């Protein structure tokens, strides 16, 4: 996956030629393998000498950057973030999570409810003001820092932990999206807390609590719905039933509510339209919802009908055009893994019409950060391969990366959808830097 991330950069210049893809990936893998076999890249002396202080103060740096960016680029809710915030307001005004369609129909489950419900709680407590999304995102950033520190304290050395915290603090796209109501920060927070609770669970009760946390994450984004399979892979024991019960309790309650509203779906009813958006004769690798909006109207803005019929049309198209579907899926992967600039795009380009150097320079910084993370991660994976093989917990985290990628592949892909992978990848990135004086002793 890391080689694929790197290979998309030169391929954009030559039209995704397969030979360039293979050669660029092979070069990077070779370099990372050499560094990995030597125990990783030598960490800067200041990082090793001050690792403990950096682990403590990096989150303060991260909070400062997340306060500074909205001051420079005032936040404005656009696209999905505007819709999530509107749903929060409707929830508080009407006591119902719903959309009103052009013909007057109400939709009740088109998007997962997690972020809108969380924003509604904060609005209820603190009021509806422009900087509230930034405050909420900073709180979620701090919560994720806590769990990242727990993971690095357990599985890595202080140098690796310091590197992971610094990289997380300086994550450009995440910093840029501080003022936006996106679900990704909440998803990252709930996913990794549920993972931590599961990996530390020792009895039925603690497994049940981990399942509750996983259920909350599913209500933010459905990508974690297949996670019980990973639970069984990590811990093939009857006690997993307690975790599944906890997850079922949370997700099942929402599913019952949807059924009562006449929309019998587990979490949300957008899977059919998202699959159709990328699985029809007009589909390409970009984002174009015109076909979907047209189909909504043709189907009478009936929520469950669009979910079922557009999903069926998409599946029939895939069966009839397997080669084109596979080609489009591979072409969409660069949008998912090949860049990390979505926060800048929505906060600067869409919301504030930034252009020229004031926009392209931050984009280059963000892309450099993303490539650095993966280069270090691949080096770390090779340097610490024996430790990874010996640790079922770390393997669980890496399988989680694969799960998020596989569940995203059939649908529309955007760079911000990969945010759920980042903490696990950062753990490996920290390992890519060997403490000074320890190279060759992985």
C-alpha positions as CSV (number, residue, x, y, z in Angstrom):
1,X,0.0,0.0,0.0
2,X,2.8,2.4,0.8
3,X,4.5,1.7,-2.5
4,X,1.2,2.4,-4.2
5,X,0.9,5.7,-2.4
6,X,4.4,6.7,-3.6
7,X,3.8,5.4,-7.2
8,X,0.8,7.7,-7.8
9,X,3.0,10.8,-7.7
10,X,5.0,10.2,-10.9
11,X,2.1,8.4,-12.5
12,X,0.0,11.6,-12.4
13,X,2.6,13.2,-14.7
14,X,2.5,10.4,-17.3
15,X,-1.1,9.3,-17.2
16,X,-0.8,6.2,-14.9
17,X,1.4,4.1,-17.1
18,X,1.8,0.7,-15.6
19,X,5.5,0.5,-16.2
20,X,6.1,3.8,-14.3
21,X,3.9,2.6,-11.5
22,X,5.9,-0.7,-11.1
23,X,9.3,1.0,-11.4
24,X,8.6,3.8,-9.0
25,X,7.1,1.4,-6.4
26,X,10.1,-1.0,-6.9
27,X,12.6,1.8,-6.3
28,X,10.9,2.9,-3.1
29,X,10.5,-0.6,-1.8
30,X,14.2,-1.3,-2.4
31,X,15.3,1.9,-0.6
32,X,13.0,1.2,2.3
33,X,14.1,-2.5,2.4
34,X,17.8,-1.4,2.6
35,X,17.0,1.1,5.5
36,X,14.8,-1.4,7.2
37,X,17.4,-4.2,7.1
38,X,19.8,-1.8,8.8
39,X,17.3,-1.2,11.7
40,X,15.6,1.9,10.3
41,X,16.7,5.5,9.5
42,X,18.8,7.1,12.2
43,X,16.6,9.4,14.2
44,X,17.8,13.0,14.8
45,X,19.8,13.3,18.0
46,X,17.4,15.9,19.4
47,X,14.5,13.5,18.9
48,X,16.1,10.7,20.8
49,X,17.5,12.9,23.6
50,X,14.2,14.7,24.2
51,X,11.7,11.9,23.4
52,X,10.0,12.1,26.8
53,X,9.4,15.8,26.6
54,X,8.3,15.7,23.0
55,X,5.7,13.0,23.8
56,X,4.3,15.3,26.5
57,X,4.4,18.6,24.6
58,X,3.7,17.5,21.0
59,X,-0.1,17.6,21.7
60,X,0.3,21.2,22.9
61,X,1.9,22.0,19.6
62,X,-0.9,20.2,17.8
63,X,-3.6,22.2,19.7
64,X,-1.7,25.4,19.0
65,X,-1.6,24.7,15.2
66,X,-5.3,23.8,15.3
67,X,-6.2,27.1,16.9
68,X,-3.9,29.1,14.6
69,X,-5.2,27.8,11.3
70,X,-8.8,28.8,11.7
71,X,-7.6,32.3,12.8
72,X,-5.7,32.6,9.5
73,X,-8.4,30.9,7.4
74,X,-11.8,31.5,9.0
75,X,-13.9,28.3,8.9
76,X,-17.0,28.1,6.6
77,X,-19.1,25.0,6.4
78,X,-19.4,23.7,2.9
79,X,-20.5,20.5,1.2
80,X,-20.8,17.6,3.6
81,X,-19.9,19.7,6.6
82,X,-22.7,22.1,6.0
83,X,-25.2,19.2,5.7
84,X,-23.9,17.5,9.0
85,X,-24.3,20.8,10.9
86,X,-27.8,21.4,9.4
87,X,-28.8,17.9,10.5
88,X,-27.7,18.8,14.0
89,X,-29.8,21.9,14.0
90,X,-32.8,20.1,12.7
91,X,-32.3,17.4,15.4
92,X,-32.4,20.1,18.1
93,X,-35.4,22.0,16.6
94,X,-37.6,19.1,15.6
95,X,-36.3,16.3,17.8
96,X,-35.9,14.2,14.7
97,X,-32.9,13.3,12.5
98,X,-34.2,13.9,9.0
99,X,-33.9,15.6,5.6
100,X,-36.7,17.3,3.7
101,X,-36.5,16.5,0.0
102,X,-37.6,18.8,-2.9
103,X,-41.0,17.0,-3.2
104,X,-41.6,17.2,0.6
105,X,-40.6,13.6,1.4
106,X,-38.6,13.1,4.5
107,X,-35.5,10.9,4.6
108,X,-34.4,9.6,8.0
109,X,-31.2,7.6,7.5
110,X,-29.3,8.7,4.5
111,X,-26.1,9.5,6.4
112,X,-24.7,7.8,9.6
113,X,-25.9,9.8,12.6
114,X,-22.7,10.0,14.7
115,X,-21.1,13.4,14.0
116,X,-24.5,15.2,13.8
117,X,-25.6,13.8,17.1
118,X,-22.3,14.8,18.7
119,X,-22.5,18.3,17.3
120,X,-26.1,18.6,18.5
121,X,-25.0,17.8,22.1
122,X,-22.3,20.5,22.0
123,X,-24.7,23.0,20.5
124,X,-27.2,22.2,23.2
125,X,-24.6,22.8,25.9
126,X,-22.5,25.6,24.5
127,X,-24.7,27.3,21.9
128,X,-24.5,27.5,18.1
129,X,-21.5,29.6,17.2
130,X,-19.0,29.6,14.3
131,X,-16.0,28.3,16.3
132,X,-17.8,25.4,17.9
133,X,-16.7,22.9,15.3
134,X,-13.1,23.9,15.9
135,X,-13.5,23.4,19.6
136,X,-15.1,20.0,19.1
137,X,-12.4,18.9,16.7
138,X,-9.6,20.0,19.1
139,X,-11.2,18.0,21.9
140,X,-11.3,14.9,19.6
141,X,-7.6,15.6,18.6
142,X,-6.6,15.6,22.2
143,X,-8.5,12.4,22.9
144,X,-6.8,10.7,19.9
145,X,-3.4,11.9,21.2
146,X,-4.1,10.1,24.5
147,X,-4.8,6.8,22.8
148,X,-1.9,7.2,20.4
149,X,0.4,7.7,23.4
150,X,-1.0,4.5,25.0
151,X,-0.3,2.5,21.9
152,X,3.2,3.8,21.4
153,X,4.1,3.4,25.1
154,X,3.1,-0.2,24.9
155,X,4.4,-1.3,21.5
156,X,7.3,1.0,20.6
157,X,10.3,2.8,22.1
158,X,10.3,6.5,23.2
159,X,11.9,7.7,20.0
160,X,9.2,6.1,17.9
161,X,6.5,7.4,20.3
162,X,7.9,11.0,20.0
163,X,8.0,10.7,16.2
164,X,4.4,9.5,16.0
165,X,3.2,12.3,18.2
166,X,5.1,14.9,16.3
167,X,3.8,13.6,12.9
168,X,0.2,13.5,14.3
169,X,0.5,17.1,15.7
170,X,1.8,18.4,12.3
171,X,-0.7,16.5,10.1
172,X,-1.5,19.3,7.6
173,X,-4.9,18.1,6.3
174,X,-6.2,17.4,9.8
175,X,-5.1,20.9,10.9
176,X,-6.8,22.5,8.0
177,X,-10.1,20.7,8.7
178,X,-10.2,21.9,12.3
179,X,-13.0,24.3,11.7
180,X,-15.1,21.9,9.6
181,X,-17.8,19.5,10.7
182,X,-16.4,16.3,9.2
183,X,-17.0,12.9,10.7
184,X,-13.4,11.7,10.3
185,X,-11.9,13.1,13.6
186,X,-14.8,11.4,15.6
187,X,-14.4,8.2,13.6
188,X,-10.6,8.1,14.3
189,X,-11.2,8.7,18.0
190,X,-13.9,6.1,18.5
191,X,-12.2,3.5,16.3
192,X,-8.9,3.5,18.2
193,X,-10.5,3.7,21.6
194,X,-12.6,0.7,20.7
195,X,-9.5,-1.1,19.5
196,X,-7.6,-0.3,22.7
197,X,-10.5,-1.4,24.9
198,X,-10.8,-4.7,22.9
199,X,-7.1,-5.5,23.0
200,X,-7.1,-4.9,26.8
201,X,-10.3,-6.7,27.5
202,X,-9.9,-9.6,29.9
203,X,-13.4,-10.8,30.7
204,X,-16.9,-10.7,29.3
205,X,-17.7,-7.3,30.8
206,X,-14.7,-5.6,29.3
207,X,-15.4,-7.2,26.0
208,X,-18.9,-5.9,26.1
209,X,-17.7,-2.4,26.8
210,X,-15.3,-2.7,23.8
211,X,-18.3,-3.8,21.7
212,X,-20.3,-0.7,22.8
213,X,-17.4,1.5,21.7
214,X,-17.2,-0.2,18.4
215,X,-20.9,0.2,17.9
216,X,-20.6,3.9,18.4
217,X,-17.9,4.0,15.8
218,X,-20.1,2.2,13.3
219,X,-22.7,4.9,13.8
220,X,-20.1,7.4,12.7
221,X,-19.0,5.4,9.6
222,X,-20.1,1.9,8.6
223,X,-16.6,0.8,7.7
224,X,-16.1,-0.8,11.1
225,X,-19.1,-3.0,10.7
226,X,-17.1,-6.2,9.7
227,X,-14.7,-5.8,12.7
228,X,-16.1,-8.9,14.6
229,X,-14.2,-10.9,12.0
230,X,-10.9,-9.3,13.1
231,X,-11.9,-9.9,16.7
232,X,-12.2,-13.6,16.0
233,X,-9.0,-13.6,14.1
234,X,-7.2,-12.0,17.1
235,X,-9.0,-13.9,19.9
236,X,-10.9,-17.0,18.7
237,X,-12.8,-17.4,22.0
238,X,-16.5,-17.6,23.0
239,X,-15.9,-14.3,25.0
240,X,-16.1,-12.5,21.6
241,X,-19.8,-13.0,21.8
242,X,-19.9,-10.4,24.6
243,X,-18.2,-7.9,22.3
244,X,-20.6,-8.7,19.5
245,X,-23.5,-8.3,21.9
246,X,-22.3,-4.8,22.9
247,X,-21.9,-3.7,19.3
248,X,-25.2,-5.2,18.4
249,X,-26.9,-3.3,21.2
250,X,-25.8,0.0,19.9
251,X,-26.2,-0.6,16.2
252,X,-29.3,-2.6,16.6
253,X,-31.0,0.2,18.5
254,X,-30.4,2.5,15.5
255,X,-31.5,-0.2,13.1
256,X,-34.8,-0.6,15.0
257,X,-35.3,3.2,14.8
258,X,-34.7,3.2,11.1
259,X,-37.2,0.3,10.6
260,X,-39.8,2.2,12.6
261,X,-39.3,5.2,10.2
262,X,-39.9,2.9,7.2
263,X,-36.3,2.6,6.2
264,X,-35.1,-0.9,7.1
265,X,-31.4,-0.4,6.9
266,X,-28.8,-1.1,9.6
267,X,-27.1,2.3,9.8
268,X,-27.6,4.5,6.7
269,X,-29.3,4.3,3.3
270,X,-26.6,5.9,1.2
271,X,-24.7,2.7,0.2
272,X,-26.8,2.1,-2.9
273,X,-26.4,5.6,-4.3
274,X,-22.6,5.7,-3.4
275,X,-22.1,2.4,-5.3
276,X,-24.2,3.6,-8.2
277,X,-22.2,6.8,-8.4
278,X,-19.1,4.9,-9.4
279,X,-20.8,1.9,-11.2
280,X,-22.7,3.1,-14.3
281,X,-21.9,3.9,-17.9
282,X,-21.1,7.5,-17.2
283,X,-18.9,6.8,-14.2
284,X,-15.3,7.9,-14.1
285,X,-12.8,8.3,-11.3
286,X,-13.9,11.8,-10.2
287,X,-16.8,13.0,-8.0
288,X,-19.9,13.6,-10.0
289,X,-23.3,13.1,-8.3
290,X,-25.4,14.4,-11.2
291,X,-26.5,10.9,-12.2
292,X,-27.4,10.1,-8.6
293,X,-29.4,13.3,-8.1
294,X,-31.3,12.6,-11.4
295,X,-32.0,9.1,-10.2
296,X,-33.4,10.4,-6.8
297,X,-35.9,12.4,-8.8
298,X,-36.8,9.5,-11.1
299,X,-37.5,7.3,-8.1
300,X,-39.7,9.9,-6.5
301,X,-37.3,10.8,-3.7
302,X,-38.3,7.6,-1.9
303,X,-35.5,6.9,0.5
304,X,-35.6,3.1,0.8
305,X,-36.5,2.7,-2.9
306,X,-33.4,4.6,-4.0
307,X,-31.2,2.6,-1.6
308,X,-32.5,-0.7,-3.0
309,X,-33.0,0.1,-6.7
310,X,-29.8,2.1,-7.2
311,X,-27.8,-0.6,-5.4
312,X,-29.3,-3.3,-7.6
313,X,-28.6,-1.3,-10.8
314,X,-25.0,-0.8,-9.7
315,X,-24.6,-4.5,-8.9
316,X,-26.0,-5.5,-12.3
317,X,-23.7,-3.0,-14.0
318,X,-20.7,-4.5,-12.2
319,X,-21.7,-8.1,-13.2
320,X,-22.1,-6.9,-16.8
321,X,-18.8,-4.9,-16.9
322,X,-16.4,-6.6,-14.5
323,X,-13.3,-5.4,-16.3
324,X,-14.3,-1.8,-16.5
325,X,-15.4,-1.8,-12.8
326,X,-12.0,-3.3,-11.8
327,X,-10.2,-0.7,-13.9
328,X,-12.1,2.2,-12.4
329,X,-11.6,0.8,-8.9
330,X,-7.9,0.7,-9.4
331,X,-7.9,4.2,-10.9
332,X,-9.8,5.5,-7.9
333,X,-7.2,4.2,-5.4
334,X,-5.0,7.2,-5.9
335,X,-7.9,9.4,-4.7
336,X,-8.0,7.3,-1.6
337,X,-4.4,6.7,-0.8
338,X,-2.4,8.8,-3.2
339,X,-2.8,12.2,-1.5
340,X,-3.7,13.8,1.8
341,X,-4.9,17.3,0.9
342,X,-8.6,17.1,1.4
343,X,-8.7,19.3,4.6
344,X,-6.9,22.0,2.7
345,X,-9.2,21.6,-0.3
346,X,-12.4,22.1,1.7
347,X,-11.2,24.7,4.1
348,X,-9.2,26.8,1.6
349,X,-10.3,26.1,-2.0
350,X,-14.0,25.4,-1.6
351,X,-14.8,27.5,1.4
352,X,-12.5,30.5,0.8
353,X,-11.5,30.3,-2.9
354,X,-7.8,30.3,-2.2
355,X,-5.6,29.9,-5.4
356,X,-2.1,30.3,-6.6
357,X,0.9,29.9,-4.2
358,X,-1.2,30.5,-1.1
359,X,-3.0,27.3,-1.9
360,X,-0.4,25.2,-3.8
361,X,2.3,25.6,-1.2
362,X,0.2,24.2,1.7
363,X,-0.8,21.4,-0.7
364,X,2.8,20.5,-1.4
365,X,3.6,20.5,2.4
366,X,0.6,18.2,3.0
367,X,1.7,15.8,0.3
368,X,5.2,15.8,1.5
369,X,4.0,14.9,5.0
370,X,1.9,12.0,3.6
371,X,4.8,10.6,1.6
372,X,7.1,10.9,4.6
373,X,4.7,9.0,6.8
374,X,4.5,6.1,4.3
375,X,8.3,6.0,3.7
376,X,8.9,5.8,7.4
377,X,6.0,3.3,7.8
378,X,7.5,0.9,5.2
379,X,10.9,1.2,6.7
380,X,9.5,0.6,10.2
381,X,7.5,-2.5,9.0
382,X,10.7,-4.0,7.6
383,X,13.0,-3.0,10.5
384,X,10.5,-4.4,13.1
385,X,9.2,-7.3,11.1
386,X,10.1,-9.8,13.8
387,X,8.4,-7.8,16.5
388,X,5.3,-7.5,14.3
389,X,5.2,-11.2,13.7
390,X,5.4,-11.9,17.4
391,X,2.6,-9.4,18.4
392,X,-0.9,-10.3,17.6
393,X,-2.0,-6.9,18.8
394,X,0.1,-5.0,16.2
395,X,-1.1,-7.4,13.5
396,X,-4.7,-6.6,14.6
397,X,-3.9,-2.9,13.9
398,X,-2.5,-3.6,10.5
399,X,-5.4,-5.8,9.6
400,X,-7.6,-2.8,10.5
401,X,-5.7,-0.8,7.9
402,X,-6.5,-3.5,5.3
403,X,-10.2,-3.6,6.4
404,X,-10.7,0.1,6.0
405,X,-9.1,-0.1,2.5
406,X,-11.2,-3.1,1.3
407,X,-14.5,-1.6,2.6
408,X,-13.8,1.7,0.8
409,X,-12.8,0.1,-2.6
410,X,-16.2,-0.5,-4.2
411,X,-17.5,3.0,-3.4
412,X,-16.6,6.6,-4.1
413,X,-13.1,7.3,-2.7
414,X,-11.8,10.6,-1.4
415,X,-8.5,11.3,0.4
416,X,-10.2,12.1,3.7
417,X,-11.8,8.6,3.8
418,X,-8.3,7.2,4.6
419,X,-8.0,9.1,7.9
420,X,-9.0,6.0,9.8
421,X,-5.8,4.4,8.8
422,X,-3.5,7.2,10.0
423,X,-2.9,6.3,13.7
424,X,-2.0,2.7,12.9
425,X,0.3,3.9,10.1
426,X,1.9,6.5,12.4
427,X,2.8,3.7,14.8
428,X,4.9,2.1,12.1
429,X,6.3,5.4,11.0
430,X,7.7,5.9,14.5
431,X,9.5,2.6,14.1
432,X,11.1,3.8,10.9
433,X,13.3,6.0,13.0
434,X,15.8,4.0,15.0
435,X,17.2,5.7,18.2
436,X,20.7,7.0,17.6
437,X,23.2,4.3,18.2
438,X,20.8,1.4,17.7
439,X,20.8,1.0,14.0
440,X,21.2,-2.7,13.0
441,X,19.7,-3.9,16.2
442,X,16.0,-4.0,15.2
